[in-house]
Amino acid sequence: MSQRSDNSRADNSYDFVRFCAASAVLFSHHFDLVGRPEPQVPGLGWDFGEFGVAVFFCLSGFLICRSLQRSNDWAAFAAARILRIFPNLAFVLAATSLVTLAWYRNASHLIDHIDYVAGNLAMFVRGVSMVIPGVFIDALRTTVNEPLWTLPYELWMYVALFALFLAGARRSGAAVIAATAGFALFWSLSPWFGEVDIGPLESRDLLRLGTCFLAGASLAVLWPALGRRPLALGGGGLAALVLLNLVPADMVARPLIVACALAACVIGLGQARTMRWFSRGGDASYGIYVFAWPVQQFSLLLIGSFWLSLATAFAVTVAIGYATWYGFERRAMAHRGAFAEWIRSPLRLRRASGVRPR
């Protein structure tokens, strides 16, 4: 199978995998929002929210690495990532701020609503703002949109992987595999050295999510050998996840085994064409992920039943996810070539004028 068809949405079930991962996060968070323990995934020690996020990172690492294997054009890479992340992020921030401002008649905190939007557009360097004074004060959890905390980790892993390719990973892949092992090792040792802040990122979350992302990238590096039988690879990953109960929880290699097994399971089984028809509807997963929490907050406030509020929030969030996909996500991504040229243009002008970039 060619690299082009690997990433073609018509040739695999990855859109379905992403949809399931976003749904798992929504499902898990609904328990958290009412003060109940989030359901655990057997054998992993993760709740379904953590599991869904890990699935996203494994798949993202694989697909981003495959993209970089075809081209490490920095402008095209930046354009695709910016257009994928920021339009929907800006929309959910603005929409949530406006709706909560009106709902809570919170004009006295108008500046806080504005700062919530502006500050979170810069979350990748300053961290995520989760609270607006006066908003969701009648809910158990006062946070406006807690799942957004993962976005800086994803963006910085994009940057890290691109840097590895510039360092020569495109030729051998050794740097990617070594980085995966290094992240996993530090993840396993993180209880010993405690929590360390790295700019807007926290070390334990960076190591956990980074290991999953790089495990997916490592699988992309090894894909010419492993990708010949993707379903067998996926089945082996699933079996390894099931057998994790036999691995001691404090075993140093356990994080690496978990991440690699999950990546193999997600990417291998996702290569099956069984659910490729799901892609005809588009990819609503990002919209579901970024809108779920505020929709669930309102659903719980308006509906007394836990399960009915969950079903209602799921239906509304899925509708929003598809609406944002067709409304502007897909359209924005269609302009990534032109946007890449726009990014390059200042550098080209400086070169044409004889001015060297500093």
N, C-alpha and C positions, 0 to 999 in steps of 0.2 A: 504494500500500500504506500502510495507517495505521501510526502509531507503535506502536499496541498490537500489531499483528501482526508488526511488525519484530522485536520482542523475544520473541514467542511461540516457545517451543521446538518447536512443531509445524510452524512455517512456514519453517524454515531448517535448515542443517546445522552450526550453530555448536557443538553438543555433540560432533559428530564432529571438528571442527577442534580443539577443546580436547583431546580424547582423543589425537589425533595429536601435538599439541604436547607433551603430558605424556610420551607414548611416546618422542618424539625426545630429550627431556631424559634419560630413563632410559637409552636406547640409548647416548647420547654419554657419560654418566657412567660406564658400565660399563668403557669403555676407560680412563678416567682412574683408576678404582679399581684397575686392574692395572698402572698406569704406562705405558700406551700413549698416543700422541697421539690426541686426539679427532678423529673424521672431520670434515672441513670441508665446508660447503655451497658448491658451486662459485659463484664470482663475488662472494660476499659478504664473504669473509674471516672468517666466523664459523663456529664448530663447531656441531654439531646441537643441543647444549645451549643455547648462546646464541641460536640461531635459534628454538628452541621457546619460550624465555622471551620473546623479542621478539614472537612471534605472540600469546602470552598478553596482553602489554601493549597491543598494537594493538587486539585485540578488546575488552579490558577498557575501554580509553579510549572506544571507540565505544559500547559498551553502557551504560556509566555516564553518558556525555554524553546519550544518548537518554533515559535515565531522568530526568536533571536537566531536560531539555527539557519533560518532562511535569509535573514538580513539583520545586521546590527546598525542600521541607519538610525542615528540618534534622533533625528527630527521626526521620522515616521513613528518610531517607538514612543516618543513623548506625545505626539499628536494623538495616537490611538489610546494611550493611557488617560490623557487629560479628558478627551471626549467621552470616554467610557465612565469616568468617575464624576466629573464636576457638574455636568448639566443636571443630572438627577439629584445630586447632593444639594446644589443651589436651590432646586425646586422644593425638595422636602424641607429644607431649612426655612425658606420663605413661607411656604404653605403652612407649616406647623406653627411658625411664629404668628402669622396673621390669624389663623383659626383660634389659637389659644388666647390671643389678644382680645378678639371679639367675644369668645365664649366666657372668659373670666372678667370681661370689662376691665382690662388691666392697663388702661391708659396711663396710670400713674407709674407704670414700669416700662413705658415705651422705649426708653433708652436701652433697657435690659433686653428687650425683644430685638432691637436693632443689633446690639452687641452679640446676641446669640447667633444671628445669621452671619454677621461679618467675622466674628471670632472663629466660628466653626468652619468657615471657608479657608481659614488659615490653620486648621487643626493639625496639619501635617508638620508644622514647626512649633506650634504653641500648645498643642493638646486639645482635647475635646471639652467643650462646655456642655454640661448635661442638665442644668437647672436654670429656669427663669423664675425670679421671685413672683409669687402670686399665682403660679400655674400649677395645676394638679395638686393643690393643697388639700383637696378633698379625696385624694387617692392614697392608697397605702404607700406607693412609691412616687416620689415627687419628680423623678427624672423625666425629661421631655423625650429623649430618644437615646437610650443607653447603648443599643447595638452599634452606634456610629464609632465607638471606641476602636473597633478593629480596622477601620479604614486607613489610619496612618501606618499601621503595621504592614498592611498590604502594599501601599505605595512605596514604602521604604524597602520592602523586599524586592519590588520591581527594580528600584535603583541599584540595590546590591547585586542582583542577578545580572543587570546590564554591565555593572562594573567588572564582574567576573568574566564576562564575555570579552570585554575590552582587554582584560589581562591575559587572554589567550584560551579561555575555556571553549571557544568555538572550535579550536583545533583538536583538543584532546578530551575535554570534559572533566579532566582531573580536578580542576579547581572547584567545580560544582560539587563533585562527589566528596572532595575533602571538606568543603564548607558544610555539607550535610552532616558528615561525621563529627565535625567540630561543634556545630550547633547542638547536636544530640548529646554529645559528651557534657557540654556545659549545662544543658537542660537537666541531665541526670544529677549533676553536681550542684545545681542551683539552691537546694535546701541548705547547703553548707555555707555558701557565701551570702545568702539573703537577697533581698530586693535592692536593685540598683536602678536609678532613673537614668535613661539615656535620651536626653532631650524630652520629647513628648511621649516616649516609650518606656515601658517598665520591663526590666530584664527578663523576668520569668515568662511573661506573655510573649515577648519577642523570641525567646529561645524555643518555646513550645510551637508557636505559629510559624516561626522561621524554619524549624526542622521539618514541619509538614510541607511547607512551600518548597523547600530545597529537596525534599524526598521526591516530590512530583517532578522537579527539574532534573534530578538525577535519573529518574525513569525515562525522561525524554532523551537524555544523553545516551542511555543504554537501549533506546527503543529499536535501533536497527537489529539488535540481537533478540531482545525480549518481545518486541512487538509482532513477531511472526505468529504467535499463538496468544492473543490478548485474553481470550476467555479462560485459558488455562492459567495465565498469570493472575487474572482476577479471582479465579477460584482458589488459587494458592494463597493469595492475600487474605481472602475471606476465611480460609481454614486457619491461617496464622492468627487472625484476630480472635477466632473462637478459642484457640489453644492458649491464648495469653493468660488465662486463669492458671496455667501451669508454670508460668514464669514468675519468679519472686518479684514483688513490687519494688524492692530496693536494688534490683539487679541493674548494674551500670548500663548495660546494653539495651535495657527495656525501652527507653524512649526511641532509640533508633529502630528497634524492631516494630514498635507501634506505628511510627510514622511511615516506614517503608511498606509495612503490611497494608496500612490504610490506603496509601497511594496506589499500590498494586491492585487492591480491590476496586477502588473507585475508577481508576483509569482503565484497567483491564476489562472490567464488566461494562464500563461506560462505552467501550468500543463496540459493544453489541448493537446490532441494528434493530433490535426488537422494539425499542421505543423511539426510533428516529422520527416517526410520524409526529411525535410531540413537538418537534422543532417547527412544524408548519405554523403553529400559533405564535411563534416568537419566543423571546427569552425574557420572562417577567421576573426572574430571580432577584436581580438587583433592586428593582422597584419594591418587591415584596420585603426584602431585607431592610431597606431603609425606612419604609413606611409602617412596618408592622407594629412597632412599639407604641407610637402615638395613637394609632387606630385601636389597638387593644386597650389602651388607657381609657379612651372614650367609650368603647364597647362595654367595659366593666362598670363604668359609671352609670351607663344608661340601662343596662340589662342585669338583673339580679342573678340569673342562673350562670354558673361557671361554664358549663358545656355549651349552652346557647350563646353566651357571649363569645366563647372561643370560635364556634362555627360562624357567627356573624362577622367577627374580626377577620377570620380567614377568608371568607367570601369577599368582603370589602377590600381587603389588602390585595388579594389576587386580581380583582378588577382594576385597582389602581396600578398594580404592577404591569398589566398588559396595556393599560391606557398610556402610561408613561413610556413604555417601549415603543408603541406605535406613534405616540404623540410627538416625541422628540429624541429618544435614545437612538433608535434605528436611523433616524434622519441625521442626527449629529455624527454618527459613525460613518455615514456615507460621505462626509466631507473631510475625512481624516487626511486624504491626499493633499487637498487644497490647504488644509490647516498646516500640514507639515511644510509645504512650500512657504507659507506665511512666516513660520518659525525660522526657516532658513534665510529668508530675504534680508534681514538686517546684516547678517554675517556676510552675505554675498555682496551687499552694497559697500560694506567696509573694505572687503577685499578688492572690489573693482576700483575703489578710490585710492587704493594703495595703503590703507591704514591697517596695521596688524592688530588682530584682537589680543587684548591683554589677558 
